[in-house]
Amino acid sequence: MSFQSVFGPLDLDAEAPLAIGGDRHIFQHPNAASLLVKVMDMRARAVYLEARPLKRWYKQFQRESAYRVYLNELSEYVTTTTRPSGVWQVPMARIVGVAQTSLGLGLLVEKITDAAGNIAPTVTDLAKQGRVDAKFFEQLDEFFDDLADAHVVLHDVSASNIACGQNADGKPGMYLIDGFGVLPLVPLYAWSKRLNRWRMLRKYQKMRRSLEARIRAMGHGQGQA
């Protein structure tokens, strides 16, 4: 496989995204089955900033512009996967680099898949399908414990940011696919592992209660059907 076939230029104009996030579209890499390409949704970003004049004002002084999120994620990935911790392998989808695409600069990341090789379901997907149980929540508890032990800083603790499947090595598990990186101007949670753990687990408990409430509501609805 040539350098250009992996790092571009990649033509994504005719491709349909596998997933759409708040500010990014996720595409299958056209030449590498184990990779995804994340590209910025500039229209969504413009709408977001239009409603936030103060943020729009100071963003104009950031040289990296919309792509600052790539630097945040790359920095967090490098920091947490290279520093000593109690976690042998941090449960994150691996970041490979960046590629030039027809839709702008893209971030190349490891594709977490299901058994058939399709993009893996998220915790949100599995909850909607009623495919979670007590054992699943035990695994989710351990997942967040590992993230806290590795001092991963999350800016969005969401069930939609956790994929459940296997990585490119075929190892099954839960993997963080989005929502990480230091955003505040004063990075308190990057400085303090203890404070970061407290914040992360507090937000996780809120997320877990929301999932459990959704599951109970689904069961109640099925019982009335």
Secondary structure, DSSP 4 states (H G I P E B T S, - for coil): --HHHHHS-B--TTPPPSEE-SSEEEEE-TT-TTEEEEEE-HHHHHHHHHT-HHHHHHHTT-TTGGGHHHHHHHHHHHHHHHS--S-SS--BPPEEEEEEETTEEEEEEEPPB-TTSSBPPBHHHHHHTT---HHHHHHHHHHHHHHHHTT--BS---GGGEEEEE-TT--EEEEE-SSBS--SSS-HHHH-HHHHHHHHHHHHHHHHHHHHHHHHHHHHHHHH-
